[in-house]
């Protein structure tokens, strides 16, 4: 049943979204043919023509907005089913209708990251093609950055790009400011603390990493995380003493 629902949504989206949104001027040109008022002269004819043009133009704008919503819904369904490439394409199409929507850029970033790690072809040695993977990781980064450009307080994008920099792009120094800003509002998020502590460790800021691991231990989110924080703290202390 779920796959049928996804297919139905895809079909509906394909029907209503076969091209980019037409310009307002192109709508006006179509109206001249459809409404038969291409050359109004009197005040009454002008007022009537304007009413017809504006009403039809707004109808088409509403239809285009609905098309964007369908693509967003379709992308979410594909994402729920772990169909990341299809979800990526659907969210990119939704951006044609909502180019300043931070949520859509966030989802594009998520999907690009998943594609880089789970959907790429493997070469003869069983490893992911490096160039294609790197391309999707950069697409993920640019989408996160665009989301934060639109909404600088978008904390989910802060966490997402922090994870990307630490675990995928090997840029822990770039991750630190985003994760610090994230924890300014999400003060008890132990997952973000782990990522930031790792970034501190990788950039030799051992004292800051130890403070974070101590904080996780004091929060005691669960037995597994607390044990992991204690083990990581020991690794950091050993590295600090070795220097």
C-alpha positions in Angstrom: 0.0 0.0 0.0 2.8 2.4 0.8 4.5 1.9 -2.5 1.2 2.5 -4.3 0.8 5.7 -2.4 4.3 6.8 -3.4 3.6 5.9 -7.0 0.3 7.8 -7.0 2.0 10.9 -5.5 4.7 10.6 -8.2 2.2 10.4 -11.0 0.2 13.4 -9.6 3.4 15.4 -9.3 4.4 14.5 -12.8 1.1 15.6 -14.2 1.0 19.0 -12.5 4.7 19.7 -12.6 5.9 19.1 -16.2 7.9 22.3 -16.5 9.4 25.2 -14.6 7.0 27.8 -13.3 5.8 30.1 -16.2 6.6 33.8 -15.9 3.8 36.3 -15.1 4.3 37.9 -18.5 3.8 34.6 -20.3 0.5 34.1 -18.4 -0.6 37.5 -19.6 0.2 36.6 -23.2 -1.9 33.4 -23.0 -4.7 35.5 -21.6 -4.8 37.7 -24.6 -5.7 34.6 -26.7 -8.0 33.0 -24.2 -10.1 35.9 -23.0 -10.5 37.8 -26.3 -9.5 41.1 -24.8 -6.2 41.7 -26.5 -7.0 45.4 -27.4 -9.3 46.9 -24.7 -10.0 50.6 -25.4 -12.7 51.9 -23.1 -12.3 52.2 -19.3 -14.9 49.5 -18.8 -13.1 47.1 -21.2 -9.8 47.8 -19.5 -11.2 47.1 -16.0 -12.8 43.9 -17.2 -9.6 42.7 -18.9 -7.6 43.4 -15.8 -10.1 41.4 -13.7 -9.8 38.4 -16.0 -6.0 38.6 -16.3 -5.4 38.9 -12.6 -7.9 36.1 -11.6 -6.4 33.6 -14.1 -2.8 34.6 -13.2 -3.5 34.0 -9.5 -5.1 30.6 -10.3 -1.9 29.5 -12.1 0.3 30.8 -9.3 -1.7 28.7 -6.8 -1.3 25.7 -9.0 2.4 26.1 -9.2 2.6 26.5 -5.4 0.7 23.2 -5.0 3.1 21.5 -7.4 6.0 22.5 -5.2 4.2 21.1 -2.2 3.6 17.8 -4.0 7.3 17.5 -4.8 8.2 18.2 -1.2 5.8 15.5 0.0 7.1 13.1 -2.6 10.7 13.7 -1.5 9.7 13.1 2.1 8.1 9.8 1.2 11.1 8.7 -0.8 13.3 9.7 2.1 11.2 7.6 4.5 11.7 4.6 2.2 15.5 5.2 2.0 15.2 6.0 -1.7 17.7 8.8 -1.4 18.4 9.5 -5.1 14.7 9.8 -5.9 14.2 12.0 -2.7 17.2 14.2 -3.8 15.6 14.7 -7.2 12.2 15.5 -5.8 13.5 18.1 -3.3 15.6 19.7 -6.0 12.4 20.0 -8.1 10.6 21.5 -5.2 13.3 24.2 -5.0 12.2 25.3 -8.5 9.0 26.5 -6.8 10.4 27.5 -3.4 14.0 28.7 -4.0 14.3 30.4 -0.6 13.1 27.5 1.5 15.7 26.5 4.1 14.0 23.2 4.9 14.3 22.0 1.3 18.0 22.8 1.2 18.4 20.9 4.4 16.7 17.8 2.9 18.8 18.1 -0.3 21.9 18.1 1.9 20.7 15.1 3.9 20.0 13.2 0.7 23.3 14.1 -1.0 25.1 12.8 2.1 23.2 9.5 2.1 23.8 9.1 -1.6 27.6 9.6 -1.1 27.6 6.8 1.5 25.0 4.3 0.3 23.9 4.6 -3.3 27.0 5.0 -5.4 28.4 2.3 -7.7 31.4 0.3 -6.5 34.5 -0.3 -8.6 36.3 -3.6 -9.1 38.0 -3.3 -5.7 34.7 -2.9 -3.9 35.2 0.8 -3.0 33.0 3.7 -3.8 34.0 5.8 -6.8 36.0 8.6 -5.2 35.1 11.4 -7.6 31.4 10.9 -7.5 31.3 10.5 -3.7 33.3 13.7 -3.3 30.9 15.5 -5.6 27.9 14.5 -3.5 29.6 15.5 -0.3 30.3 18.9 -1.7 26.7 19.2 -2.9 25.7 18.3 0.7 28.0 21.0 2.1 26.7 23.7 -0.3 23.1 22.9 0.5 23.7 23.1 4.2 25.4 26.4 3.7 22.5 27.8 1.6 20.0 26.7 4.3 22.0 28.6 6.9 22.3 31.6 4.6 18.5 31.7 4.4 18.0 31.0 8.1 21.1 31.6 10.2 19.3 30.1 13.3 18.4 26.8 11.6 19.9 24.6 14.2 19.4 21.3 12.4 21.5 22.5 9.5 24.2 23.6 12.0 24.4 20.0 13.4 24.2 18.5 9.9 27.1 20.5 8.5 29.1 19.9 11.7 28.7 16.1 11.3 29.6 16.4 7.6 32.8 18.4 8.3 34.0 16.1 11.1 33.2 12.6 9.7 33.1 13.1 5.9 35.2 16.1 4.8 37.9 16.0 7.5 37.5 19.6 8.3 37.0 19.6 12.1 38.1 23.3 12.4 35.2 24.2 10.1 32.7 22.2 12.1 33.5 23.8 15.5 31.7 27.2 15.1 28.5 25.5 13.8 28.4 23.0 16.6 29.2 25.6 19.2 26.3 27.7 17.9 24.1 24.6 17.9 24.8 23.9 21.6 24.0 27.5 22.5 20.3 26.6 22.1 20.3 22.8 22.2 22.2 22.7 25.5 21.5 19.1 26.5 22.1 17.4 23.1 24.7 14.8 23.9 25.1 13.7 20.2 26.2 17.2 19.2 28.5 17.2 22.3 30.2 14.0 21.1 30.7 15.5 17.6 32.1 18.7 18.9 34.4 17.0 21.4 35.8 14.9 18.5 36.4 18.1 16.6 38.2 19.6 19.6 40.3 16.5 19.9 41.2 16.5 16.2 42.3 20.1 16.4 44.3 19.4 19.6 42.0 21.4 21.9 42.2 18.7 24.5 40.9 20.8 27.5 37.7 21.7 25.6 37.2 18.1 24.6 37.6 16.9 28.2 35.1 19.5 29.4 32.5 18.3 27.0 33.0 14.6 27.9 32.6 15.5 31.6 29.4 17.3 30.7 28.1 14.2 28.9 29.0 12.1 31.9 27.2 14.4 34.2 24.1 14.4 32.0 24.2 10.6 31.9 21.9 10.3 28.9 22.1 6.5 29.0 24.6 3.8 30.0 26.1 3.3 26.6 26.7 7.0 25.9 28.1 7.6 29.4 30.5 4.7 29.0 31.5 6.0 25.6 32.2 9.5 27.0 34.4 8.0 29.8 36.4 5.9 27.2 36.8 8.9 24.9 37.9 11.1 27.8 40.6 8.6 28.6 41.8 8.7 25.0 42.0 12.5 25.1 43.8 12.5 28.5 46.4 10.0 27.1 46.9 12.2 24.1 47.3 15.3 26.2 49.8 13.7 28.5 51.8 12.4 25.5 52.3 15.9 24.3 
